[in-house]
């Protein structure tokens, strides 16, 4: 399907180029911007991002499009009878180099029966701050029933190249590729969960890829959601008992919920797991660990024990933290950072910015699997002031869920269902650490602007990586061993 779509886009682009038209000598202003798909107006883009292809969603016989730095001669001109605009990558990257820290504009003319309309410029900002070059994600059908077609993939953000890291088909139908995680965005130190016959955690470190079992022998449940300590010597895991519940009516057809959850620390050098003091036992359920950049604080989500047959919408998580001394291995006392349950809300996916000042989290009405909650939004906590707010610059009326920071703290990638309410796609937004403000987001560019209309998989756990994951065959070999 993907190859067919790329072919169709290429054919449309060739048609556009083959039937070029000149810049209209006369045109009538419309007084408004053209409708572009996907939307680009007002977005802030990294200076190393792939060209955002788009469709001029205005009916006409001919199209004339100019792209360049605002107020200067256009660097890219596309024209013809097709509404598809696919800027050449070489010209696009040359433009971005010149436009760093400036504004670019997209000028659109449409012609019908020899009469031309001129639309207001669509303006975008080009940041002088680059984004990490790779985005790693899991592709999965949104119903989670067709699990044998799951895979983890990496996308080069400077172009449109996507390659497989590990696919279910390569390790047998009795396995399921699960979560992936990096130490500080470095693919040289990473892990992938695999469930099934030869399941376990595929650990890559110091040039080796091995399969381990970080399950703590003192706990019933296995290691689930990870977070690497900045030193790369430890991984904090939640140990969850997770169940799926299916509803026959309502907007939330699936509910994924913890029934039990504890927290463990896996010592990579010793190959041992141990419960984290104060974060295990029946009284509380702890999940979604994340370290501060200095490694001295572990943040996590915590809910009161679930007792059946209480309704699932009674489960609500707050944000907590606990201190850690790497030299002595000593843990502090649990502290409540945000008491979301007291306000009738629930927190998931805490993530601390690389400078340690901000913490992003997802807020929903209950539970912690926010991808099925249309009301879920991304919120921002300023750890220096304790103030928190909805990050409305990037939120929409539909699901905003998983998110990750770039290594320089200037970009956020997050999953959103805003396009159709069904599939989660990765969106990219700029972030200014000085003001705590985010820029208007844009969807991950594809070589075909109609890609998202027919691609039937959802993007799960979008994580930025500073470089390419190499020797991907080693993951398959580690499972088969």
N, C-alpha and C positions, 0 to 999 in steps of 0.2 A: 504493500500500500504506500509506504513512504517513498520508494523509488518511483512509483507511478506519479505521485504528487510532485516530486522534484522535476520529473520529466514534463509534466503539464505546466509547471511554473516556467521552466526553461523555454518551452515552446511558446508560451504567451510572451515571454520577454523577447524572444527572437522576432515574433510578430510585431511587437512594439518598435523594435529597433529597425526592422525592415521597412516600416512605413512611416518614416520620420516626416514631421511637418515643421515648418518654420515658426518662429515666435510671432504671434499675432500682431499685426500692425495696428489693428483697432480691436477694442474689447469693451464690454460693458461691466463695470464693477458690480459685484453682488452685495457688498457690504458685510459679508460674513465669511468665515473660514470654510473650506471644503470638508466634507466628511471623509476622513481617512480610516481605513481598516487595516491593521489595528490603530487605535488612537495614539497620536504622538504629541499633540499640542501641549506645550508647557512642560514636557518631560525634561529631566536632566539626565544626560547620558555620560558614561565614562569615555575618556579619550581613546580607549582601545577596544571598544565594543564593535561587533559585527554590524554591518549596515542593516537597519530596520526596513525590510521590504514592506510595501503597503499597496493597497488598492485605493484608487480615487473613487469613492462610492457615490459618484455623481453620473447620471446617465448622459452620454454624449456620443458623438461620432468620432471625435478626435480629442487627444489630450496633449498638453504641453506642460512640462514640469521642470522647474529650476530649483536646484539645491545649492546653497552656498552660505558664506558668512553674511549676516545681515548688513545691508548697505554696500556690499561689494559685488563684483562680478560673480556669477554663478560658477561653481566648480564642476557641477554635474548637471547635464541637461538630458532629459528623457522625453521622447515624444512619439506619437503614433496613434493607432486606432485602439490599442489595448489600454485598459485602466490599470494594469499591473505596472508598478514601478519597482525596479530591482537595481539599486545603485551598484555599479561595479565596485568590488571590494578594494581594488587598488586606488581608485579615485576617492572612495569614501575614506579610507585611512589617511590619504594625503590631506583631505579636507579636515579631518579630525586633528591632525597634527598642527595645522594652521589655526584651527578654531579653538584650541584649548583655552578655557577661561572666557570664551566668548559665546555669542548667540548665533545660531544658524537659522535660516528661514527656508521654508518650502513654499515656492510660488506655483500655483496651479491655474492653468487656463483650460477651459473646456469649450469645444466647438461643435455646433450642430447646424447643419444646412448652411455652412459658411459663416455663421455668426458665432462670435466668441464671448465667453464670460470670463472675467478675471476675479478670482477669489482673494480674500485677505490672506496675508502670509500666515502659515503655520510656523510657529517659532519654538525652537528647542534650545536648551542650554547644554553646552559641552564643558564638562568639568576637566580641570587639569590634574585630577586625581584618578589614577587607573584603578580598575577592578582586578581582582585575582583572575588569572586567565582561564581557569577551569571551573565548571559547575558539575557536581556529581549528584546523581539522583537515582531513585528506584522508579521504574516504570511498571505500573500495575493496573489492571482493570479496576474501576472504582467499586465494583461490588465485592471484590476480594474472593470470588468463587473460583475464578480461573487462575489458580495460583501457579500452575506449571508453566505459565508464560511470563513469569516475573524475572526481572533482571536489573542489575545496577549498571549505569552508563555514565560516561563522562562526555561533556560537551566543551569544545574549545570556544570560548566566548568571543575570540577575535575573528572567528569565521563560523561556519555552520557544521563543522565536523563533529559527529557523534560516534563514539566507539564503545563497545561493550567492555565492562570490567569483569563481570561474572553473571552468567545467565543460567537459569534453571535447566535449560536444555543441555548445557555442557556438563552438568553433574548428575543427571538422571532425574526422572520424574518423581522419585521418592524424596526429593529435597525441596526446600523453599529458601531462596535467597532473601535475607532480611535486612536489618539495619547496617549502616556503615558509619564510621566516625574517624576523625583525624585528630592528631595532636597538633594544635595550633595551625591547622590548615595545611600541614605538610604530609603529602601522600607517602613519604618515606616511612612515616610512623602512623599506621592506621589499622583498622580492624573491620571485619565484616562478619555478621552473624549468619549462620546457615542452620536451618532446622531440618530434621529428617534422619534417615538411617545413619549417615556418617556426619551428622550435624555437630556443631560446635562453633567456636569463635576462631576465625582466621586472623591471625596476628602477624602484622608485618613490622619488623623493627630490625635495625642494624643489618639490612640487606637480606634478612631471612623471612620467609613466610611459612608459618607453622599453624597447625590446628590444635587448639587448646580447649579445655573445659574450665571456665572460671567460676563454675557453680561452687558456692560455699557449702561444705559438708554439714554445717550446723543448721542450715535452712532447707526447707522443703522445696522452694521454688528456685529456678535457675536464673542466671544473670540475664538481664533484659536490656534496659536503656543505659547506654554508657556515657561517660565523660572522662576524657584524658586529663590527667594532672599535667600542668605545664612542663614539668621536668621530664615527662615521657616515661616515668618509672612506675606509675600507678594508673589504674583505671577505676573510677567509682562506678558501680553498677547498682541499679535498682533490681530487686529480685521480685518479680511480679507474678501473680496468678491472674491472668487476663482471660476474659470471656467475651464472646460476641453475642449480642441479643438482636433479634430481628423483629421489627414491628410491622404490622399489617396495614397501618394507617398513620397519618400524620406526616410532617415534613422531615422528621428524623427517622428514616427507615431502618438504620443500623445504629446500634449503640455498643461501643467497645468500653469495657469497664474493668477496673481492678476489683478483685474480691479480697486479695491480700497483697501486701507489698512491704518489703524491707530494703535496707541499703547495705551494700558490702563494698570493701576495698580490695582490689586485686593487685598484689605486688608482682609485677612482671618479672623482676629478676629472681625472686624466690619461687615464682609459679604457685602462689598461694592466695586464697581468698579468706577474708575474715569479716564478720559483721562489724559495722561501725557502731560504736557504743552510743546508746540512746536512740538509734534509728532502726531498731528491730523489736519485734514483739507484736502482740495482737491489738494493742490499744490504738495504734496509728498505722496508716498506710503512707509510705514515702516513695516518691517516684521522680523521674526526670532530673537527675543530678546535673549540676554544671559548676565548674570551678571558676574562681576569680583568676585573673591573669597572673597574679603573684603566687597562686597556689595555696594561699593561707585560709581561704574561705570556700566552703562547699555550700552552694545554694541548692535547694530542692523544693518539691511540692509535697504538701502533707495534708491528709484528710483523716478524719476520725474513722475508726474501725467500721467496716460495713457489716451489718448484721441482717441476715435474711429473715423475713421477707420484706425488709424496707425497700421502698421504691428507689430505682437507680438515680432519679433526679434529686435524691436527698444527699448524694455524695458531692461534697465540695472541698476543693483544695486551696489552702493558703500557701504563701511563699515563706519559707524558713531558711535559716542558715546555721552552720556550725563551723567553728574554727578548727584548723589543722596545723600542727607543727611538724614539718617534714623531718626535722633533725631528730626529734624525740619520738615521733609517731603518736603524740598525744592529741586527743580530741577535746574540744570545749563543750559548752552547754548549748542546747538548741535555742535559737532565738527566732521569734516571729518577726518577719520583715513586713509582710502585708497580710492582714487578717481578712482575706476576701470572703470567707464563709459568713462572717459577721455582717457583710453587706449584701448577702444573697448571691455571691458570684463564686467563680472557681478559676484557678490559675493553672496554666500548663506551659511547658517549653520555656523556662527562664534561660536567657543567654546574656552573658556579660560582655560589654564592648572591650576591645583589645586594650584600651587605656584604663579600664577598670572603673570608669565614671558612671556608665549607664547600664541598665539591665532591661532588655526587652522581654516581654512575656505575652502570652495569649490569654485573654479573659473571655469566659463564656458563662452561661447560667449555671451549669453544673458539670460534673465529670471532668475528665482530662483528655479525652480523645476528640479534640475540637474540630477535626476535619468534617465531622457530621453535624456540626452546630452552626446554622446560618448566622446566629447572632454573635459569633466569636469575632473579636477584634484584637489587634495588636496594641499593646500599651507600653509606655516608656517610664521607667523609674530612674530618677536621678539619685544615685547612691550617695552623692555629697550633700544633698539637701533633704532627701527623703520624699521629695515631691513626685507624684505620679500623674500621668495623664494619658488619655487615649491618643494614639498617634494618628489623628484624623487625616493627616496629609496623605496617608497611604491606605487607610481603611475604606471599605465599600459597604454596600448594603447586604453583601453576602459573606461567605466564609473567608476569613484571613486566619491562617493557622501557623504551620511550621515556618521558622525563619532562622537565618544565620547571618553573621557579620563577615565582612571582608577583613583580611588581615591588617589593613590600615585603618579600619574603623570608619571608612568614608562611604561604605555601601552596605545595603541590606538586601538580601534576597529572601523572598517569602512566597509561600504558596497561597493562591487565592482562587476561589470559584466564581469571581465576579463576572466572567465572560458569559456563562450560561447556567450557573448553579449546580452543575453536574461534575465537571472535571476540574481538578486543581492544576493550575499552570504556574510556572515560576515568574514572578514579577521582580523587577530590580528598581530600587529607589536610592537616591543619594542621601547622605546624612552629614550634617555639619556638627562636629563635636562642640564647637564654640557656643552654638545657640541651642543645640538639642532638637533642631528642626530637620525634618526629612523633606526631600523634593518629591515632585509628582512622579509616580512609578510608571514603568512601561513593561510590557510583556517581553519575555525572552525572544529576541529576533530569530526568525526562521528564513530559509532561502525562499520559501513559498508563503506569501501572505495569507493564503487560505489553509495553511497547515492545520491550525487548531480547529477548523470546521469539521475535519474528518478524522483526526487522530483520536482514537478511542481509549487511550490510556491516560491515567492520571500521574502527575509528577509528585513523587513522595520523597520527603526528606532532602530537599535541595541544600547541599552543602558546598560552599566555595572551597577551592583548593588552589594553592599558589602555583602548582605545576602539574604536569600530566602524570597519571598513575601508569607506571611502566611495568613490564613483565607480568601482565595480567594472567598469563597462563599458569603462573605459580599458584594462584588462588584455586584454580580447578585441580591442579595436582595435589594441593594440600587437602582438599576434600576427598579425593580418590584414595589418598594414602590412609 
